[in-house]
Amino acid sequence: MADRSEPFPVQAPRLQSLGLSTERPLVVVDVDEVLGLFMKGFGAFLAEQGLDLRVERYALFESIFRGAATEPLSRAEGQALYDAFFRTACGRIEPVPGAVEAIGRLSRHAGVVILSNAPAQAEATRRDWLRRHGLDHPLVLNRGLKGPITAGLVSQTRRRSAFIDDILSNLDSVADHAPQTTTFQHVADERLRRLAPTSDRHRRIDDWAELAEAVEAAVRTSRA
């Protein structure tokens, strides 16, 4: 819900440069609403400024209100608040329940790349947040849809790969650009679960224990 589509994706780094082996399966995983409770944290940030995040539609910049107002803030105001959150407060979000344990389980058998569309100014804060919560895996920042960069990453491994995200457009992009990759949708915020668009192209699993088991099964065998 928080990702912004931009036209120029970032080039995929080499797995070896990230400290990962090309001989292991690869799991590519998003942060916001997958590993971290973005909506809860962003809502708390807004409340500190007398603003209200009303999760009534799947559109972040149409969900920010001032006091009892019936009209949301403008998109420009919402964008400025989003940027300020990532500049000053994104390190305060909470991990999604079960995510840390699940990624630890997956990392015993696969390489893990954390792929985030956070703004560039949040890279150090986001990296520190991951480390503090036991998610010290390579972090790659992206712009726009995640299919091209994911395709570049998974093409380097001889084993199977999986991709986990909450946003349908990213999942569709990966399915289009890297069809050999099994895609999973995970939406952490309970308010968003009923609003998030889904597709039969991607398995939707909102419980991390179940998701880890499904991802593990998807990447277990060698690629033909």
KOLLUMRO-418810 format. One record per atom (N, C-alpha, C): atom name; x, y, z; residue number from 1. Coordinates in steps of 0.1 Angstrom, whole numbers. Layout:
% KOLLUMRO-418810
> at:x:y:z:i
> CA:X:Y:Z:NUM
...
This chain:
% KOLLUMRO-418810
> at:x:y:z:i
> N:8:-12:0:1
> CA:0:0:0:1
> C:8:13:0:1
> N:20:12:6:2
> CA:29:23:7:2
> C:38:25:-5:2
> N:40:15:-13:3
> CA:49:16:-24:3
> C:45:26:-35:3
> N:54:33:-41:4
> CA:51:43:-52:4
> C:58:38:-65:4
> N:50:37:-75:5
> CA:56:32:-88:5
> C:63:44:-95:5
> N:75:41:-99:6
> CA:84:50:-106:6
> C:89:42:-119:6
> N:93:50:-129:7
> CA:95:43:-142:7
> C:109:36:-143:7
> N:118:38:-134:8
> CA:132:33:-136:8
> C:136:24:-125:8
> N:135:11:-126:9
> CA:139:2:-116:9
> C:155:2:-114:9
> N:159:-2:-102:10
> CA:173:-3:-99:10
> C:179:-16:-104:10
> N:191:-15:-109:11
> CA:197:-28:-114:11
> C:200:-37:-103:11
> N:198:-50:-105:12
> CA:200:-60:-95:12
> C:215:-62:-92:12
> N:219:-62:-79:13
> CA:233:-64:-75:13
> C:236:-79:-77:13
> N:249:-82:-77:14
> CA:253:-96:-78:14
> C:251:-103:-65:14
> N:247:-115:-65:15
> CA:244:-122:-52:15
> C:257:-123:-44:15
> N:268:-126:-51:16
> CA:281:-127:-44:16
> C:285:-114:-37:16
> N:281:-103:-42:17
> CA:284:-90:-36:17
> C:276:-88:-23:17
> N:265:-95:-22:18
> CA:256:-95:-11:18
> C:260:-105:0:18
> N:270:-113:-4:19
> CA:274:-124:5:19
> C:265:-136:4:19
> N:259:-138:-7:20
> CA:250:-149:-9:20
> C:255:-159:-20:20
> N:252:-172:-18:21
> CA:256:-182:-28:21
> C:246:-184:-39:21
> N:252:-186:-51:22
> CA:243:-189:-62:22
> C:239:-204:-62:22
> N:244:-212:-53:23
> CA:240:-226:-52:23
> C:229:-229:-42:23
> N:223:-218:-36:24
> CA:212:-220:-27:24
> C:200:-214:-32:24
> N:188:-219:-28:25
> CA:175:-212:-32:25
> C:176:-198:-27:25
> N:167:-189:-33:26
> CA:167:-175:-29:26
> C:153:-171:-26:26
> N:151:-164:-15:27
> CA:138:-158:-10:27
> C:140:-143:-10:27
> N:131:-136:-18:28
> CA:131:-122:-18:28
> C:119:-117:-11:28
> N:121:-108:-1:29
> CA:110:-105:8:29
> C:109:-90:10:29
> N:97:-84:10:30
> CA:94:-70:13:30
> C:95:-67:28:30
> N:95:-54:31:31
> CA:95:-50:45:31
> C:81:-46:50:31
> N:76:-35:45:32
> CA:64:-29:50:32
> C:51:-37:48:32
> N:45:-41:59:33
> CA:33:-49:60:33
> C:37:-64:57:33
> N:49:-67:56:34
> CA:54:-81:55:34
> C:63:-85:66:34
> N:74:-77:68:35
> CA:83:-79:80:35
> C:80:-69:91:35
> N:75:-57:87:36
> CA:73:-46:97:36
> C:59:-41:96:36
> N:53:-36:107:37
> CA:40:-31:108:37
> C:40:-16:104:37
> N:41:-14:91:38
> CA:41:0:86:38
> C:29:8:90:38
> N:17:3:87:39
> CA:5:11:89:39
> C:3:15:104:39
> N:6:6:113:40
> CA:5:9:127:40
> C:15:20:131:40
> N:28:18:126:41
> CA:38:28:129:41
> C:35:42:123:41
> N:30:42:110:42
> CA:27:54:103:42
> C:15:61:110:42
> N:6:53:115:43
> CA:-6:59:122:43
> C:-2:65:135:43
> N:8:59:142:44
> CA:13:65:154:44
> C:20:78:152:44
> N:28:78:141:45
> CA:35:90:137:45
> C:25:102:134:45
> N:15:99:127:46
> CA:5:109:123:46
> C:-2:114:136:46
> N:-6:105:145:47
> CA:-13:109:157:47
> C:-4:119:165:47
> N:9:117:165:48
> CA:17:127:172:48
> C:16:141:167:48
> N:11:142:155:49
> CA:9:155:148:49
> C:-5:159:147:49
> N:-14:152:155:50
> CA:-28:156:155:50
> C:-36:151:143:50
> N:-30:141:136:51
> CA:-36:136:123:51
> C:-42:122:126:51
> N:-51:118:117:52
> CA:-57:105:119:52
> C:-56:97:106:52
> N:-51:84:108:53
> CA:-51:75:96:53
> C:-63:66:97:53
> N:-72:68:88:54
> CA:-85:60:87:54
> C:-83:50:76:54
> N:-82:37:81:55
> CA:-80:26:71:55
> C:-93:21:66:55
> N:-99:28:57:56
> CA:-112:25:51:56
> C:-111:22:36:56
> N:-100:24:30:57
> CA:-98:21:16:57
> C:-83:18:14:57
> N:-80:11:3:58
> CA:-66:7:0:58
> C:-60:18:-8:58
> N:-58:29:-1:59
> CA:-52:41:-8:59
> C:-46:50:3:59
> N:-33:49:5:60
> CA:-27:55:17:60
> C:-29:70:17:60
> N:-27:77:6:61
> CA:-28:92:6:61
> C:-42:97:5:61
> N:-52:88:5:62
> CA:-66:92:7:62
> C:-72:88:20:62
> N:-62:85:30:63
> CA:-66:80:43:63
> C:-61:88:54:63
> N:-55:100:51:64
> CA:-50:108:62:64
> C:-59:120:64:64
> N:-63:122:76:65
> CA:-73:133:79:65
> C:-68:141:91:65
> N:-73:154:91:66
> CA:-70:163:102:66
> C:-82:164:111:66
> N:-81:159:123:67
> CA:-92:160:133:67
> C:-104:153:128:67
> N:-116:160:128:68
> CA:-128:155:124:68
> C:-132:158:110:68
> N:-122:162:102:69
> CA:-124:166:88:69
> C:-130:154:80:69
> N:-138:157:70:70
> CA:-144:146:62:70
> C:-137:144:49:70
> N:-128:154:46:71
> CA:-119:153:34:71
> C:-105:150:38:71
> N:-98:141:31:72
> CA:-84:138:35:72
> C:-75:149:31:72
> N:-63:149:36:73
> CA:-53:158:32:73
> C:-50:156:17:73
> N:-44:166:11:74
> CA:-40:165:-3:74
> C:-30:155:-5:74
> N:-28:150:-17:75
> CA:-18:140:-19:75
> C:-4:146:-17:75
> N:-2:159:-20:76
> CA:11:165:-17:76
> C:14:165:-2:76
> N:4:168:6:77
> CA:6:168:20:77
> C:9:154:25:77
> N:1:144:20:78
> CA:4:130:24:78
> C:17:126:20:78
> N:22:129:8:79
> CA:35:125:4:79
> C:46:131:13:79
> N:44:144:17:80
> CA:54:150:26:80
> C:54:143:39:80
> N:43:139:44:81
> CA:43:132:57:81
> C:49:118:55:81
> N:46:111:44:82
> CA:53:98:42:82
> C:68:100:41:82
> N:73:110:34:83
> CA:87:112:34:83
> C:93:115:48:83
> N:86:123:55:84
> CA:90:127:69:84
> C:91:114:78:84
> N:81:106:76:85
> CA:81:93:84:85
> C:93:85:82:85
> N:96:83:69:86
> CA:108:75:66:86
> C:121:82:69:86
> N:121:95:70:87
> CA:133:102:73:87
> C:135:102:88:87
> N:124:102:96:88
> CA:126:104:111:88
> C:121:92:120:88
> N:111:84:115:89
> CA:104:75:124:89
> C:103:61:119:89
> N:107:57:108:90
> CA:105:44:103:90
> C:112:33:111:90
> N:122:38:119:91
> CA:130:28:127:91
> C:122:24:140:91
> N:110:30:142:92
> CA:102:27:154:92
> C:91:17:151:92
> N:90:12:139:93
> CA:79:3:136:93
> C:82:-11:143:93
> N:71:-18:145:94
> CA:73:-31:152:94
> C:74:-42:141:94
> N:81:-53:145:95
> CA:81:-65:135:95
> C:67:-71:135:95
> N:64:-77:123:96
> CA:52:-85:122:96
> C:53:-97:130:96
> N:43:-101:138:97
> CA:44:-113:146:97
> C:47:-125:138:97
> N:57:-132:142:98
> CA:62:-145:136:98
> C:72:-143:125:98
> N:74:-130:120:99
> CA:82:-128:108:99
> C:97:-131:111:99
> N:102:-127:122:100
> CA:116:-129:125:100
> C:119:-144:126:100
> N:111:-151:133:101
> CA:113:-166:135:101
> C:112:-173:121:101
> N:102:-168:113:102
> CA:101:-175:100:102
> C:112:-172:91:102
> N:117:-160:90:103
> CA:129:-157:82:103
> C:141:-164:87:103
> N:143:-166:100:104
> CA:154:-173:105:104
> C:153:-188:101:104
> N:141:-193:101:105
> CA:139:-207:96:105
> C:143:-208:81:105
> N:138:-199:73:106
> CA:140:-200:59:106
> C:155:-198:56:106
> N:162:-190:63:107
> CA:176:-187:61:107
> C:185:-198:63:107
> N:180:-209:70:108
> CA:189:-220:72:108
> C:190:-228:59:108
> N:181:-227:50:109
> CA:181:-234:38:109
> C:182:-226:25:109
> N:181:-213:26:110
> CA:180:-204:14:110
> C:187:-191:17:110
> N:191:-184:7:111
> CA:196:-170:8:111
> C:183:-161:9:111
> N:185:-151:17:112
> CA:174:-141:19:112
> C:178:-127:14:112
> N:171:-121:5:113
> CA:173:-107:2:113
> C:161:-99:6:113
> N:163:-88:13:114
> CA:152:-80:17:114
> C:151:-68:7:114
> N:140:-67:0:115
> CA:138:-58:-11:115
> C:127:-48:-7:115
> N:131:-35:-5:116
> CA:122:-25:0:116
> C:122:-13:-10:116
> N:110:-7:-11:117
> CA:108:5:-19:117
> C:108:17:-10:117
> N:115:16:2:118
> CA:116:28:11:118
> C:125:38:4:118
> N:122:51:7:119
> CA:131:62:1:119
> C:145:60:5:119
> N:154:65:-4:120
> CA:169:64:-2:120
> C:173:69:11:120
> N:167:80:16:121
> CA:171:86:29:121
> C:169:77:41:121
> N:161:66:39:122
> CA:158:57:50:122
> C:167:45:50:122
> N:176:44:41:123
> CA:184:31:40:123
> C:191:28:53:123
> N:198:37:59:124
> CA:206:34:71:124
> C:197:31:82:124
> N:186:38:84:125
> CA:176:35:94:125
> C:170:22:92:125
> N:166:19:80:126
> CA:160:6:77:126
> C:170:-6:80:126
> N:182:-4:76:127
> CA:192:-14:78:127
> C:194:-17:93:127
> N:195:-6:100:128
> CA:196:-7:115:128
> C:184:-14:121:128
> N:172:-10:117:129
> CA:160:-17:122:129
> C:160:-32:119:129
> N:164:-36:107:130
> CA:165:-50:104:130
> C:175:-57:113:130
> N:187:-51:115:131
> CA:197:-57:124:131
> C:192:-58:138:131
> N:186:-48:143:132
> CA:181:-48:157:132
> C:171:-59:160:132
> N:164:-63:149:133
> CA:153:-72:151:133
> C:157:-86:146:133
> N:170:-89:144:134
> CA:174:-102:141:134
> C:171:-105:126:134
> N:171:-95:118:135
> CA:168:-97:103:135
> C:180:-92:95:135
> N:192:-96:99:136
> CA:204:-90:94:136
> C:208:-97:81:136
> N:199:-95:71:137
> CA:201:-100:57:137
> C:203:-89:48:137
> N:209:-91:36:138
> CA:211:-81:26:138
> C:199:-73:23:138
> N:200:-59:24:139
> CA:189:-50:21:139
> C:192:-44:7:139
> N:182:-44:-2:140
> CA:183:-37:-15:140
> C:172:-28:-16:140
> N:175:-15:-19:141
> CA:164:-6:-21:141
> C:161:-5:-36:141
> N:148:-4:-39:142
> CA:143:-4:-53:142
> C:134:8:-55:142
> N:132:11:-68:143
> CA:122:21:-72:143
> C:112:15:-82:143
> N:100:17:-79:144
> CA:90:12:-89:144
> C:86:-3:-87:144
> N:81:-9:-97:145
> CA:76:-23:-96:145
> C:89:-32:-94:145
> N:87:-43:-87:146
> CA:98:-51:-83:146
> C:101:-63:-92:146
> N:94:-64:-103:147
> CA:97:-75:-112:147
> C:110:-75:-118:147
> N:115:-64:-124:148
> CA:128:-64:-131:148
> C:139:-67:-122:148
> N:140:-61:-110:149
> CA:151:-63:-101:149
> C:151:-77:-95:149
> N:139:-82:-92:150
> CA:138:-96:-87:150
> C:142:-106:-98:150
> N:138:-103:-110:151
> CA:143:-112:-121:151
> C:158:-113:-122:151
> N:164:-101:-120:152
> CA:179:-100:-120:152
> C:185:-108:-109:152
> N:179:-108:-97:153
> CA:184:-115:-86:153
> C:183:-130:-87:153
> N:170:-134:-91:154
> CA:168:-149:-91:154
> C:174:-156:-103:154
> N:178:-148:-113:155
> CA:184:-154:-125:155
> C:198:-159:-121:155
> N:204:-155:-110:156
> CA:217:-158:-107:156
> C:218:-171:-99:156
> N:207:-177:-94:157
> CA:207:-189:-87:157
> C:203:-201:-96:157
> N:209:-212:-93:158
> CA:205:-224:-100:158
> C:193:-232:-93:158
> N:190:-227:-82:159
> CA:179:-233:-74:159
> C:166:-225:-75:159
> N:156:-230:-69:160
> CA:143:-223:-70:160
> C:143:-210:-61:160
> N:133:-202:-64:161
> CA:132:-189:-57:161
> C:117:-186:-54:161
> N:116:-177:-44:162
> CA:103:-173:-39:162
> C:103:-158:-37:162
> N:91:-151:-38:163
> CA:90:-137:-36:163
> C:78:-134:-27:163
> N:79:-126:-17:164
> CA:69:-123:-8:164
> C:66:-108:-7:164
> N:54:-104:-9:165
> CA:51:-89:-9:165
> C:36:-88:-5:165
> N:32:-76:-1:166
> CA:18:-74:2:166
> C:10:-67:-10:166
> N:18:-61:-19:167
> CA:11:-53:-30:167
> C:10:-61:-43:167
> N:-2:-62:-48:168
> CA:-5:-70:-59:168
> C:3:-66:-72:168
> N:5:-53:-74:169
> CA:12:-49:-86:169
> C:26:-54:-86:169
> N:32:-54:-74:170
> CA:46:-60:-73:170
> C:46:-75:-76:170
> N:36:-82:-70:171
> CA:35:-96:-72:171
> C:33:-99:-87:171
> N:24:-92:-93:172
> CA:22:-94:-108:172
> C:34:-91:-116:172
> N:41:-81:-112:173
> CA:54:-77:-119:173
> C:64:-88:-118:173
> N:65:-94:-106:174
> CA:75:-105:-105:174
> C:70:-117:-113:174
> N:57:-120:-112:175
> CA:52:-132:-120:175
> C:55:-130:-135:175
> N:54:-117:-140:176
> CA:56:-115:-154:176
> C:71:-115:-158:176
> N:80:-110:-149:177
> CA:94:-109:-152:177
> C:102:-121:-148:177
> N:97:-128:-138:178
> CA:105:-140:-133:178
> C:95:-151:-130:178
> N:89:-157:-141:179
> CA:79:-167:-139:179
> C:83:-179:-132:179
> N:96:-181:-131:180
> CA:102:-193:-124:180
> C:101:-191:-109:180
> N:97:-179:-105:181
> CA:97:-176:-90:181
> C:83:-178:-85:181
> N:81:-185:-74:182
> CA:68:-187:-67:182
> C:65:-174:-59:182
> N:53:-169:-61:183
> CA:50:-156:-55:183
> C:40:-159:-44:183
> N:41:-151:-33:184
> CA:32:-152:-21:184
> C:28:-138:-17:184
> N:16:-137:-14:185
> CA:11:-124:-8:185
> C:9:-125:7:185
> N:14:-115:14:186
> CA:12:-115:29:186
> C:8:-101:32:186
> N:-3:-99:39:187
> CA:-8:-86:44:187
> C:-9:-86:59:187
> N:0:-79:66:188
> CA:1:-80:80:188
> C:-10:-73:88:188
> N:-13:-61:83:189
> CA:-23:-53:91:189
> C:-37:-58:89:189
> N:-43:-61:100:190
> CA:-56:-68:100:190
> C:-67:-59:93:190
> N:-65:-46:94:191
> CA:-75:-36:88:191
> C:-73:-37:73:191
> N:-61:-39:68:192
> CA:-59:-39:53:192
> C:-63:-52:47:192
> N:-63:-63:55:193
> CA:-65:-76:49:193
> C:-78:-77:40:193
> N:-89:-70:45:194
> CA:-101:-71:38:194
> C:-102:-61:26:194
> N:-92:-52:25:195
> CA:-92:-42:15:195
> C:-82:-45:4:195
> N:-72:-53:7:196
> CA:-61:-55:-2:196
> C:-65:-63:-14:196
> N:-63:-59:-27:197
> CA:-66:-66:-39:197
> C:-58:-79:-39:197
> N:-64:-90:-44:198
> CA:-57:-103:-45:198
> C:-58:-108:-59:198
> N:-51:-119:-61:199
> CA:-52:-126:-75:199
> C:-50:-141:-73:199
> N:-56:-148:-82:200
> CA:-54:-163:-82:200
> C:-39:-166:-86:200
> N:-32:-156:-91:201
> CA:-18:-159:-96:201
> C:-9:-161:-84:201
> N:-13:-156:-72:202
> CA:-4:-156:-60:202
> C:-11:-162:-48:202
> N:-4:-171:-41:203
> CA:-10:-177:-29:203
> C:-10:-166:-18:203
> N:-21:-164:-12:204
> CA:-22:-154:-1:204
> C:-22:-161:12:204
> N:-12:-158:21:205
> CA:-10:-164:34:205
> C:-7:-153:44:205
> N:-15:-150:53:206
> CA:-13:-139:62:206
> C:-7:-143:76:206
> N:-5:-156:78:207
> CA:1:-161:90:207
> C:15:-166:86:207
> N:25:-160:94:208
> CA:39:-163:90:208
> C:43:-177:92:208
> N:38:-184:102:209
> CA:42:-198:104:209
> C:38:-206:92:209
> N:26:-204:87:210
> CA:21:-212:76:210
> C:28:-207:63:210
> N:31:-194:62:211
> CA:38:-189:51:211
> C:52:-195:50:211
> N:59:-195:61:212
> CA:73:-201:61:212
> C:73:-215:56:212
> N:63:-223:60:213
> CA:62:-237:56:213
> C:60:-238:41:213
> N:51:-229:35:214
> CA:48:-229:21:214
> C:60:-225:13:214
> N:67:-215:17:215
> CA:79:-210:10:215
> C:90:-220:10:215
> N:92:-227:22:216
> CA:102:-237:23:216
> C:99:-248:13:216
> N:87:-252:12:217
> CA:83:-263:2:217
> C:85:-258:-12:217
> N:82:-246:-15:218
> CA:83:-240:-29:218
> C:98:-240:-34:218
> N:107:-238:-25:219
> CA:121:-237:-29:219
> C:130:-249:-26:219
> N:123:-260:-22:220
> CA:131:-271:-17:220
> C:138:-279:-28:220
> N:131:-280:-40:221
> CA:137:-288:-50:221
> C:146:-280:-60:221
> N:154:-287:-67:222
> CA:163:-280:-77:222
> C:154:-276:-89:222
> N:159:-265:-96:223
> CA:152:-260:-107:223
> C:156:-269:-119:223
> N:146:-272:-128:224
> CA:149:-280:-140:224
> C:158:-272:-149:224
